[in-house]
Amino acid sequence: MIVRGEQIRALREERGYTLQELAGRANLSLSYLSEIERDSKRPSLKTIDKLANALDVSKTQFIIGDVTDTSLSIGDKIRMLRAEKKLSSNDLSRRVDISNSYLSEIERGTVVPALNTLKRIAEDLEVPVYSIMGQVGTLGYRLKALREEHGLTQAQLANLAGVTAGLIGQIEHGKVQPSLKTLDKLAQVMGVSPCYFIMEPGAVDELLSIMNPELRELMMHPNVQAILNLVCNLNEKELQFILNFIQLFKRSGISI
């Protein structure tokens, strides 16, 4: 996210405010505002909100970038989207059934939300979850979030999966990429498919969005989900065998 200092200055001058007057209206120091206008300081989102309110404009008028900007933290993105919908933190926390203090910690970046919490927030803010996920779409984040949802420490997960706690830590911090065999062990412990860890953020949402309603309903059927989970664990030869069997079965015309 880049804040255009020259645009802030242009809006200030358009309204006939001096630097001192705008600084007073936005509750900022004169020197800090001057540095923002010269692009020598990068203001926080809180400061941007103050300036937007003081100038009576949307902050998008002097921001280059949006919530998909990778330079923004997940907390910054949530706060921006919440402000655009004119929701207080109390409003949003109540709507997604979390405490206001927890939402505040998420927005300040002091805690990382669980994936289920993030999905509820994205749904309430009416944006695809992957548009605010950023780093939380990484394999390491997914592993950590799922581990914490299961109430497991790194050591406990490592013991259950038959790997070292050090390896779990390295995966979660993005320092190593685990083998498919290791992913399979971790997935089995936490009751998910290995695909959960390696699919790109938003891939499922994007795929479902282009399907017609009938196909979407079929894909969400428990039996189809069970088959997909099994398919994720097949190697290339096993997958080819299954495909050949299905083709042979359909050609046979046998009805069940």
Number of C-alpha atoms within 10 A of each C-alpha: 14 14 23 17 22 14 14 23 21 13 18 18 13 10 12 11 15 12 17 15 14 22 20 13 14 19 14 15 13 14 11 15 24 17 14 18 19 14 15 11 14 17 18 11 16 12 15 20 18 18 25 19 14 17 19 11 13 15 21 14 13 21 16 12 14 16 21 16 15 16 14 18 21 25 21 20 23 24 23 21 18 18 15 13 12 11 14 13 20 14 12 21 18 13 12 18 11 15 14 16 12 16 24 17 15 20 21 15 14 11 13 19 20 17 18 12 15 21 19 16 25 20 13 13 18 11 14 16 20 20 18 27 24 19 15 22 20 18 23 22 20 19 22 22 19 18 19 13 13 12 11 15 14 18 16 14 20 20 12 15 20 13 15 15 17 12 18 24 18 14 18 20 14 14 11 13 14 16 8 12 11 17 21 19 17 24 19 14 16 17 9 14 20 21 16 16 21 14 13 13 22 15 11 10 12 12 10 16 11 10 12 9 11 8 12 14 11 12 15 12 11 10 11 12 13 12 10 14 16 12 15 14 16 12 9 8 9 12 14 12 11 13 12 11 12 12 11 11 12 10 9 9 8 7 6 3
